[in-house]
Amino acid sequence: MKKTIKLNPPNSIEHQLMKTCELTNQVRQDTMQDLENIGEDFKHLFLVIQSVQRNYQALLDQNQQLQNLLLNLVKDCYCWQGNRCQNCQKILQALAKNPTNLDSESTEKYQDIVTQLRKRN
């Protein structure tokens, strides 16, 4: 007797189903890898943000110390308020130009923006 082998054509339902399952599994594996990569990126960003926060806080502390030092130099000077010597006038003018001394309108706008952003979250 003759044995016959029946071959499935490449566009059969079974073949299409197998291809679909393979593709689905590959997409799932790629998705899991992408999620792991994103998680690692977030961990790295978190570490970077912590470092920036520490550095910024150190900078703010140092700026405050320098400002206090300058104000104490003026306070301890032999001159007096209303009749400051040339050095104290320069120090006071430099401190007055300090960009951290914001006018009240800018400060209020900043506070409004921060309040609106926090309400969204």
MIDOSE-1310 file (N, C-alpha, C; in nm, 2 decimals, decimal comma, always signed):
residues 121
mkkt	+0,08/-0,12/+0,00/+0,00/+0,00/+0,00/+0,09/+0,12/+0,00; +0,03/+0,22/-0,06/+0,10/+0,34/-0,07/+0,07/+0,43/+0,05; +0,17/+0,48/+0,11/+0,16/+0,58/+0,21/+0,17/+0,72/+0,15; +0,08/+0,80/+0,18/+0,08/+0,94/+0,13/+0,11/+1,03/+0,24
ikln	+0,18/+1,13/+0,21/+0,21/+1,24/+0,31/+0,13/+1,36/+0,26; +0,05/+1,41/+0,35/-0,03/+1,53/+0,32/+0,04/+1,65/+0,38; +0,08/+1,74/+0,30/+0,15/+1,87/+0,35/+0,04/+1,98/+0,36; +0,06/+2,05/+0,46/-0,03/+2,17/+0,48/+0,02/+2,28/+0,40
ppns	-0,06/+2,35/+0,33/-0,01/+2,47/+0,26/+0,02/+2,58/+0,36; +0,12/+2,66/+0,32/+0,16/+2,77/+0,41/+0,06/+2,87/+0,46; -0,05/+2,88/+0,39/-0,16/+2,97/+0,42/-0,28/+2,90/+0,49; -0,25/+2,79/+0,54/-0,36/+2,72/+0,61/-0,39/+2,79/+0,74
iehq	-0,51/+2,76/+0,80/-0,55/+2,82/+0,93/-0,45/+2,78/+1,04; -0,41/+2,65/+1,04/-0,32/+2,61/+1,14/-0,18/+2,68/+1,13; -0,13/+2,70/+1,02/-0,01/+2,77/+1,00/-0,02/+2,92/+1,04; -0,13/+2,98/+1,00/-0,16/+3,12/+1,04/-0,17/+3,13/+1,19
lmkt	-0,24/+3,04/+1,25/-0,25/+3,04/+1,40/-0,12/+3,03/+1,47; -0,03/+2,94/+1,42/+0,10/+2,92/+1,48/+0,18/+3,05/+1,46; +0,18/+3,11/+1,35/+0,25/+3,23/+1,32/+0,20/+3,34/+1,42; +0,07/+3,35/+1,43/+0,01/+3,45/+1,52/+0,06/+3,43/+1,66
celt	+0,06/+3,31/+1,71/+0,10/+3,28/+1,85/+0,25/+3,31/+1,86; +0,33/+3,28/+1,77/+0,47/+3,31/+1,77/+0,49/+3,46/+1,78; +0,42/+3,53/+1,70/+0,43/+3,68/+1,69/+0,38/+3,74/+1,83; +0,27/+3,69/+1,88/+0,22/+3,73/+2,01/+0,32/+3,71/+2,12
nqvr	+0,38/+3,59/+2,12/+0,48/+3,57/+2,23/+0,60/+3,66/+2,21; +0,64/+3,69/+2,09/+0,76/+3,78/+2,07/+0,72/+3,92/+2,12; +0,60/+3,96/+2,08/+0,56/+4,10/+2,13/+0,55/+4,10/+2,28; +0,50/+4,00/+2,34/+0,50/+4,00/+2,49/+0,64/+4,00/+2,55
qdtm	+0,73/+3,92/+2,49/+0,87/+3,92/+2,54/+0,93/+4,06/+2,52; +0,91/+4,12/+2,41/+0,97/+4,25/+2,38/+0,91/+4,36/+2,48; +0,78/+4,34/+2,50/+0,71/+4,44/+2,60/+0,77/+4,42/+2,74; +0,79/+4,30/+2,78/+0,85/+4,28/+2,91/+0,99/+4,34/+2,92
qdle	+1,07/+4,32/+2,82/+1,20/+4,38/+2,81/+1,20/+4,53/+2,81; +1,10/+4,59/+2,74/+1,09/+4,73/+2,73/+1,05/+4,79/+2,87; +0,96/+4,72/+2,94/+0,92/+4,76/+3,07/+1,03/+4,75/+3,17; +1,12/+4,65/+3,16/+1,23/+4,64/+3,25/+1,33/+4,75/+3,22
nige	+1,35/+4,78/+3,09/+1,44/+4,89/+3,05/+1,38/+5,03/+3,11; +1,25/+5,05/+3,10/+1,19/+5,17/+3,15/+1,21/+5,18/+3,30; +1,19/+5,07/+3,37/+1,21/+5,06/+3,51/+1,35/+5,10/+3,55; +1,45/+5,05/+3,48/+1,59/+5,08/+3,50/+1,62/+5,23/+3,48
dfkh	+1,55/+5,28/+3,37/+1,57/+5,43/+3,34/+1,51/+5,51/+3,45; +1,40/+5,47/+3,51/+1,34/+5,55/+3,62/+1,42/+5,54/+3,74; +1,48/+5,42/+3,77/+1,58/+5,41/+3,88/+1,69/+5,51/+3,86; +1,75/+5,51/+3,74/+1,86/+5,60/+3,71/+1,82/+5,75/+3,73
lflv	+1,70/+5,78/+3,67/+1,65/+5,92/+3,69/+1,63/+5,96/+3,83; +1,58/+5,87/+3,91/+1,56/+5,89/+4,05/+1,69/+5,92/+4,12; +1,80/+5,85/+4,09/+1,93/+5,87/+4,15/+1,98/+6,01/+4,10; +1,96/+6,04/+3,98/+2,01/+6,17/+3,92/+1,94/+6,28/+3,99
iqsv	+1,81/+6,27/+4,01/+1,73/+6,37/+4,08/+1,77/+6,39/+4,22; +1,80/+6,28/+4,29/+1,85/+6,29/+4,43/+1,98/+6,36/+4,43; +2,07/+6,33/+4,34/+2,20/+6,40/+4,34/+2,18/+6,55/+4,31; +2,10/+6,58/+4,22/+2,07/+6,73/+4,19/+2,01/+6,80/+4,31
qrny	+1,92/+6,73/+4,38/+1,87/+6,79/+4,50/+1,97/+6,81/+4,60; +2,06/+6,72/+4,63/+2,17/+6,73/+4,73/+2,26/+6,85/+4,69; +2,30/+6,85/+4,56/+2,39/+6,96/+4,51/+2,32/+7,10/+4,52; +2,19/+7,10/+4,49/+2,12/+7,23/+4,49/+2,11/+7,28/+4,63
qall	+2,08/+7,18/+4,72/+2,06/+7,22/+4,87/+2,20/+7,27/+4,92; +2,31/+7,20/+4,88/+2,44/+7,25/+4,92/+2,47/+7,39/+4,87; +2,43/+7,41/+4,75/+2,45/+7,54/+4,69/+2,37/+7,65/+4,76; +2,25/+7,62/+4,79/+2,16/+7,71/+4,87/+2,22/+7,74/+5,00
dqnq	+2,27/+7,64/+5,07/+2,33/+7,66/+5,20/+2,45/+7,74/+5,19; +2,53/+7,72/+5,09/+2,66/+7,80/+5,08/+2,62/+7,94/+5,04; +2,53/+7,96/+4,96/+2,49/+8,10/+4,92/+2,43/+8,17/+5,05; +2,36/+8,10/+5,13/+2,31/+8,17/+5,25/+2,42/+8,20/+5,35
qlqn	+2,52/+8,11/+5,36/+2,63/+8,14/+5,44/+2,71/+8,26/+5,39; +2,73/+8,27/+5,26/+2,80/+8,39/+5,20/+2,72/+8,52/+5,23; +2,59/+8,51/+5,21/+2,51/+8,63/+5,23/+2,51/+8,67/+5,37; +2,51/+8,58/+5,47/+2,51/+8,61/+5,61/+2,65/+8,67/+5,64
llln	+2,76/+8,62/+5,58/+2,89/+8,67/+5,61/+2,90/+8,81/+5,56; +2,85/+8,84/+5,44/+2,85/+8,98/+5,39/+2,77/+9,07/+5,48; +2,65/+9,03/+5,52/+2,57/+9,11/+5,60/+2,64/+9,14/+5,74; +2,70/+9,04/+5,79/+2,78/+9,06/+5,92/+2,89/+9,15/+5,90
lvkd	+2,96/+9,15/+5,79/+3,07/+9,24/+5,76/+3,01/+9,39/+5,77; +2,90/+9,40/+5,71/+2,84/+9,54/+5,71/+2,79/+9,57/+5,85; +2,73/+9,48/+5,92/+2,69/+9,51/+6,05/+2,80/+9,54/+6,15; +2,91/+9,47/+6,13/+3,03/+9,49/+6,22/+3,12/+9,60/+6,18
cycw	+3,09/+9,67/+6,07/+3,17/+9,78/+6,03/+3,16/+9,90/+6,12; +3,25/+9,99/+6,12/+3,25/+10,11/+6,20/+3,15/+10,21/+6,15; +3,11/+10,20/+6,02/+3,01/+10,29/+5,97/+2,87/+10,26/+6,03; +2,77/+10,34/+6,00/+2,63/+10,31/+6,06/+2,53/+10,33/+5,95
qgnr	+2,41/+10,28/+5,97/+2,31/+10,28/+5,88/+2,27/+10,42/+5,84; +2,26/+10,44/+5,71/+2,23/+10,58/+5,66/+2,36/+10,65/+5,62; +2,47/+10,61/+5,67/+2,60/+10,67/+5,64/+2,71/+10,56/+5,63; +2,68/+10,47/+5,53/+2,77/+10,36/+5,51/+2,90/+10,40/+5,43
cqnc	+3,01/+10,33/+5,47/+3,13/+10,35/+5,40/+3,12/+10,29/+5,25; +3,22/+10,32/+5,17/+3,22/+10,28/+5,03/+3,21/+10,12/+5,02; +3,29/+10,05/+5,10/+3,29/+9,90/+5,10/+3,15/+9,85/+5,13; +3,09/+9,90/+5,24/+2,96/+9,85/+5,28/+2,85/+9,88/+5,17
qkil	+2,86/+10,00/+5,11/+2,77/+10,03/+5,00/+2,78/+9,93/+4,89; +2,90/+9,90/+4,85/+2,92/+9,80/+4,75/+2,86/+9,66/+4,78; +2,89/+9,62/+4,91/+2,83/+9,50/+4,95/+2,68/+9,50/+4,95; +2,62/+9,61/+5,00/+2,47/+9,62/+5,00/+2,42/+9,62/+4,86
qala	+2,49/+9,69/+4,77/+2,44/+9,70/+4,63/+2,45/+9,56/+4,56; +2,56/+9,49/+4,59/+2,57/+9,35/+4,54/+2,46/+9,26/+4,59; +2,43/+9,27/+4,72/+2,32/+9,19/+4,77/+2,18/+9,23/+4,72; +2,17/+9,36/+4,69/+2,04/+9,41/+4,64/+2,02/+9,36/+4,50
knpt	+2,12/+9,33/+4,42/+2,11/+9,29/+4,28/+2,10/+9,13/+4,28; +2,10/+9,07/+4,39/+2,09/+8,93/+4,40/+1,96/+8,88/+4,34; +1,96/+8,79/+4,24/+1,84/+8,74/+4,17/+1,75/+8,66/+4,27; +1,79/+8,62/+4,38/+1,71/+8,55/+4,47/+1,61/+8,64/+4,55
nlds	+1,64/+8,77/+4,54/+1,55/+8,87/+4,60/+1,44/+8,90/+4,50; +1,33/+8,83/+4,50/+1,23/+8,85/+4,40/+1,13/+8,95/+4,45; +1,07/+9,02/+4,35/+0,96/+9,11/+4,39/+0,84/+9,03/+4,42; +0,75/+9,09/+4,50/+0,63/+9,02/+4,54/+0,54/+8,97/+4,43
este	+0,53/+9,04/+4,32/+0,45/+9,00/+4,21/+0,50/+8,87/+4,15; +0,63/+8,86/+4,13/+0,69/+8,74/+4,07/+0,67/+8,62/+4,16; +0,68/+8,65/+4,29/+0,66/+8,54/+4,39/+0,52/+8,49/+4,39; +0,42/+8,58/+4,38/+0,28/+8,55/+4,38/+0,25/+8,46/+4,25
kyqd	+0,31/+8,51/+4,14/+0,29/+8,43/+4,01/+0,34/+8,29/+4,03; +0,46/+8,28/+4,09/+0,52/+8,15/+4,11/+0,44/+8,06/+4,20; +0,39/+8,12/+4,31/+0,30/+8,04/+4,40/+0,17/+8,00/+4,33; +0,12/+8,08/+4,25/-0,01/+8,05/+4,17/+0,02/+7,93/+4,08
ivtq	+0,13/+7,93/+4,01/+0,16/+7,83/+3,91/+0,18/+7,70/+3,99; +0,26/+7,70/+4,10/+0,28/+7,58/+4,18/+0,15/+7,52/+4,23; +0,06/+7,61/+4,28/-0,07/+7,57/+4,33/-0,15/+7,50/+4,22; -0,15/+7,56/+4,11/-0,23/+7,50/+4,00/-0,17/+7,36/+3,96
lrkr	-0,04/+7,35/+3,95/+0,03/+7,22/+3,91/+0,00/+7,11/+4,02; +0,00/+7,15/+4,14/-0,03/+7,05/+4,25/-0,17/+7,01/+4,25; -0,27/+7,10/+4,21/-0,41/+7,06/+4,20/-0,43/+6,96/+4,09; -0,35/+6,96/+3,98/-0,37/+6,87/+3,87/-0,33/+6,73/+3,91
n	-0,23/+6,72/+4,01/-0,19/+6,59/+4,05/-0,28/+6,54/+4,16
